[in-house]
Amino acid sequence: MTLTTAPQGATTILLIRHGETAWNAERRLQGHLDIPLNAEGERQAALLGAGLAGEGIDHVLSSDLGRARQTAEAILRARGATAGLQVDPQLRERCYGGFEGLLYSEIAARYPLEFAAWQARNVDATLPPGKNQGESFRAFFDRVTTAIATHAARHPGQTLAMVAHGGVLECAYRAALGLALNTPRDFKVHNASINRFAVEQGRLRLLSWGEVDHLRQVVLDDLP
């Protein structure tokens, strides 16, 4: 999607997915379980920080889960800051209850009915209990979009770097484009990607999606 500039007076949100974790790499569902970045995720976070170092960012916010905080802290370090991170548990990933910690194949085997409802995008389906209490996709969507709107209202006309999770980015994308919650997710949500939104008069608008150029390694020529 072509990058456009937020209208004057609007709040700009750089919504960022955390760097990679070991569970991302093996497609194990994390949800509210607190899984740290792996080595690749740490590399991505450092490159993200470098890529954003020259941007005019007024505030850096994050989910309270470690993988998001680690990524947000890399942004602050690249800007020469050691403090100033605003943490909000409302920016957490969706809670998947009993699905958390399992591979997709394990979920399908252990919870066939609930897995089928999830794959069919039943947005009000109840998830099985686990270490954490699961939430429906509709409840998750309402939580996330309310949190984003609240932060935008607190910082009118400013630019916020907000580090969260794949599901949070999906909710923002759907809200901005008016997509029904039960339609398939046919768009990619990359780790450590930058996704730009504007909030004007309480409405979320998508400016650009899936920026990952900052993650490409620079190849230096060995020849003089």
Rosetta blueprint (number, residue, H / E / L):
1 M L
2 T L
3 L L
4 T L
5 T L
6 A L
7 P L
8 Q L
9 G L
10 A L
11 T E
12 T E
13 I E
14 L E
15 L E
16 I E
17 R E
18 H L
19 G L
20 E L
21 T E
22 A H
23 W H
24 N H
25 A H
26 E L
27 R L
28 R E
29 L L
30 Q L
31 G L
32 H L
33 L L
34 D L
35 I L
36 P L
37 L E
38 N L
39 A H
40 E H
41 G H
42 E H
43 R H
44 Q H
45 A H
46 A H
47 L H
48 L H
49 G H
50 A H
51 G H
52 L H
53 A L
54 G L
55 E L
56 G L
57 I L
58 D L
59 H E
60 V E
61 L E
62 S E
63 S L
64 D L
65 L L
66 G H
67 R H
68 A H
69 R H
70 Q H
71 T H
72 A H
73 E H
74 A H
75 I H
76 L H
77 R H
78 A H
79 R L
80 G L
81 A L
82 T L
83 A L
84 G L
85 L E
86 Q E
87 V E
88 D L
89 P H
90 Q H
91 L H
92 R L
93 E L
94 R L
95 C L
96 Y L
97 G H
98 G H
99 F H
100 E L
101 G L
102 L L
103 L E
104 Y H
105 S H
106 E H
107 I H
108 A H
109 A H
110 R H
111 Y L
112 P H
113 L H
114 E H
115 F H
116 A H
117 A H
118 W H
119 Q H
120 A L
121 R L
122 N L
123 V L
124 D L
125 A L
126 T L
127 L L
128 P L
129 P L
130 G L
131 K L
132 N L
133 Q L
134 G L
135 E L
136 S L
137 F H
138 R H
139 A H
140 F H
141 F H
142 D H
143 R H
144 V H
145 T H
146 T H
147 A H
148 I H
149 A H
150 T H
151 H H
152 A H
153 A H
154 R H
155 H L
156 P L
157 G L
158 Q L
159 T E
160 L E
161 A E
162 M E
163 V E
164 A E
165 H L
166 G H
167 G H
168 V H
169 L H
170 E H
171 C H
172 A H
173 Y H
174 R H
175 A H
176 A H
177 L H
178 G L
179 L L
180 A L
181 L L
182 N L
183 T L
184 P L
185 R L
186 D L
187 F L
188 K L
189 V L
190 H L
191 N L
192 A L
193 S L
194 I E
195 N E
196 R E
197 F E
198 A E
199 V E
200 E E
201 Q L
202 G L
203 R E
204 L E
205 R E
206 L E
207 L E
208 S E
209 W E
210 G E
211 E E
212 V L
213 D H
214 H H
215 L H
216 R L
217 Q L
218 V L
219 V L
220 L L
221 D L
222 D L
223 L L
224 P L
